[in-house]
Amino acid sequence: MKRLSASTSLPPSVRKPNYRRAGLQPGIVHLGFGAFHRAHQAVYTDAALEADFANWGIIGVSLRSSDMIHDLKAQDHLFSVASRGADGTQIRVVGSLVGGLSANEEREELLARLADPAIRIVSMTVTEKAYGIDPHTGGLDRAHPAIAQDLATPRTPVGVIGVIVEGLARRHAAGIPPFTVLCCDNLPSNGRVLRRLVTEMAAIRDTTLAGWIAEHGAFPSTMVDRIVPAATEETRNRAMECLGVEDRLALDTEPFLQWVIEDDFVSGRPAWEAGGALFVDSVEPYEKMKLRMLNGAHSMIAYLGQIRGLEYVRDVMAVSECRAMVERYMQAAAQTLDPVPGIDLDAYREQLLARFANPTIAHKTRQIAMDGSQKLPQRTFSAAVDDLATGRDGEVFAYATAAWIGYLLRAVDPDDPRREELKAAAAEVTKGGDPAAILAVPGLFPQPLLENEGWLDRVRQSLHEITRMDAR
Ligand code: CS2
């Protein structure tokens, strides 16, 4: 079967890059070339290049497996994104990628690129667990495997922070301005978090380097949103039917997409507003809204789905008592927020409910259920703390917490970087029937929750309910 390439003649219904792609030079290195990046930042950059052509091509980097990079290179860096919703399906072939690197196979090429003055932005989507954040301090976790390795051998880094610091060190040594570091993961104040991790690691190497980064670097915070299920054989087969050629990087996603960015870049940026990106002074209110209302509800749906044997988010939304719980969750989460400029939270909630129920999107509850220890603190526990602080009872957050614990009790091997601790704690809970052992896992639950007997009781009661339901 022929592969998608620059010479493929695509059907007229497929939207193609409408700019001089052959002349496009790289300006961005993106770490974490996965599905989310392809359906989000790559699409926004495609729109920016169409509206205002400049050298902002993206080099996609995989820090772990190299398969997708091989596929990218074999397809002239092209791939398709199908947005599927009530109005049917729209397919777009994205042209904003101009290169691909596998960090394992091409580490030196990657570091040379990061030191190239043409690269002005380094963006990333590497998931929460990759950063090595110490849950107690919010700073660098020196025990995190990649952090430990990159502190020992900083010139051949393997982790995201080590790669950024070595890239910046080379630029500093060569007298080149730093690149802007653009974090696109679901972390609160992600730019601020990144600035701290990068300067902390740099300071361990060389305080002059750290001072230079602190003074001249930029780490804008961003809020990113688009539901992008992991691609399956079915995705690729459907893409083949629509394109007439094979696309191993094809994706299905929803029509909705959103990007809110702090406009703080060292050496310019693409005209992402052409794709609908919103530039603001402070991303925090948007980020909090999305983490608590979307991601928090998403995690609860994932655990309820896993417990009830429901494969997709849409299946959970089709169970009326689950849907009602999700709606209550979103309402309670909204009550913990300050007003978000330009956003009506009721309308936002209604839109989320419709997005989760989208019948054409097959988003696996198993995919969202992973890495709970890295996700729930900012999605659920911080909202519970704020809810209790205003005199409310934190009930839905207790229920969501119990759903996670219920999932841990039945999961044989939860997909989580802290799986060993969680498995040991879950075994204790199974023995004694009280969730205390999970609540005691260090650095997970904020102190105000652990000190609130009423809330802890609610977690216990909900866990009883949930495990009874499980038994049924
Ligand atoms: C999800 C997110 O997997 C998860 O944890 O909650 O990936 C979610 O789909 C995105 O943040 C939506 O923008």
Boltz pocket constraint, residues with backbone or C-beta under 6 A from the ligand:
constraints:
  - pocket:
      binder: B
      contacts: [[A, 186], [A, 224], [A, 225], [A, 226], [A, 227], [A, 228], [A, 294], [A, 295], [A, 298], [A, 299], [A, 367], [A, 368], [A, 369], [A, 370], [A, 375]]
      max_distance: 6.0
